[in-house]
């Protein structure tokens, strides 16, 4: 239904229906004239038949031309834009309850009302070889970053939007689930030094286009295209775009920018190998342009994440510190730089500094999921569980489709004696994780994070199956082993949990404060394991 509706909308937008109706009227009048005038002019009777045949043959040609060409103020132009597949139907965000911690005004704006809300669906990669998905995904993220700078406009988070990638769902349902009034979708075709970006803004209430446009430019113009799309959205929604609030363009090198987007795509994949590729991409970006703040921020974050989760290179923590400091020096008002600085401080176990950086990032970009998420993790490292929940709740409000946050919150609420809230989050996290594995069946993380939650909601067989699937997907990944150990601890499989922990890597502070390990905390092997951690 969604695809058929979109096809009808495209036919209407391109005025194919109007052309068909006009052609029918003109054709009928032409035949009336031919029927009277041709005999009067002494023409043979077969000429009337010929005129009718030409009109019939011309009908599909007229429709094809109406589809391919648009009449604009700038003249006639070819429009070969394609239909984007609609996306998956995500569950509605959780309604706030009296048991929830108080939320800031910025958080409240995120979860109430859809009058000025927009979701940016992942742009399609239409390159000939379909090998530029990293670039189309990067453009989507860049637009999200630009729109987040618009005062009075609520923007669905990256996680919420990307969870819809590649699924068939109609636009009104997307808007309803994400609580937005408008949806932006489009496509990218990149070839050599040329790029073609098509975008359309759809009003959910009427499922109609407010505008649709195409940019055929040199690749160097990608930054201008991003800001032009943002301006078109702001004008359509009758908001004001303060250009001083736009994210800083911290490089003029398209080669450095391309390396940066490749690095971001590897960070999203997680894992030690992907993070290694990310580090190389970011390093290349900073070599091309040593003044590229976002390149330095990406480099610092990738080194820090690898230090926190994998500990495969003892130099990671120092490299994260150096790169993130450089990012902040180059762009002190860049939220991304402060997140990188915060993750680097977290890797160095400088928790107060880390929290300060994340709060700074939140102040610059209140809708940035990573600031709230990492601030919550920092609080867990310090044993400040109530404060961690405040940050995690805000992260969940910013990104209601993220499965990580509810699955992290559930055991914390349980350790604080709030079983009802914990079970609610277990169910929510499992539902979101199931939706995620539908799209990414080879990702171990949703399997191992949701295993304990499945057990808590009364599905022990499925829980054990998911834990085993995670191990099968990535048997040597330290993060997988650690989280499966948490599941085994909750399931009473103490020796299995301790076996996994001895091969997994995490910091001493997290081991000390993770409530999921409470069942095995007094075991001699656990105490010995804790003593080895620094």
Protein Blocks (a to p, Z undefined) as FASTA:
>chain_A
ZZmmmmmmmmmmnommmmmmmmmmmmmmmmmmmmmmmmmnopafklmmmmmmmmmmmmmm
mmmmmmmpccdfkbccddfbdcddddddddddddddfkbccddfklmmmmgojklgccdd
ddddfbfklpammmmmmmmmmmmmmmmmpghiacddfklmmmmgoiacdfklmmmmnopa
bdcddddddehjbccdddddddfklopafbdcdddddfklmmmmmmmmmmmmmmmnopac
dfklpccdfbfbfklmmmmmmmmmmmmngpjklmmmmmmmmmmmmmmmmmlmklmmmmmm
mmmmmmmmnopafklmmmmmmmmmmmmmmmmmbmklmmmmmmmmmmnopaklmmmmmmmm
mmmmmmlmklmmmmmmmmmmnopaklmmmmmmmmmmmmmmbmklmmmmmmmmmmnopakl
mmmmmmmmmmmmmmmmmmmmmbmklmmmmmmmmmmnopaklmmmmmmmmmmmmmmbmklm
mmmmmmmmmnopamlmmmmmmmmccdfklmmmmmklmmmmmpmklmmmmmmpZZ
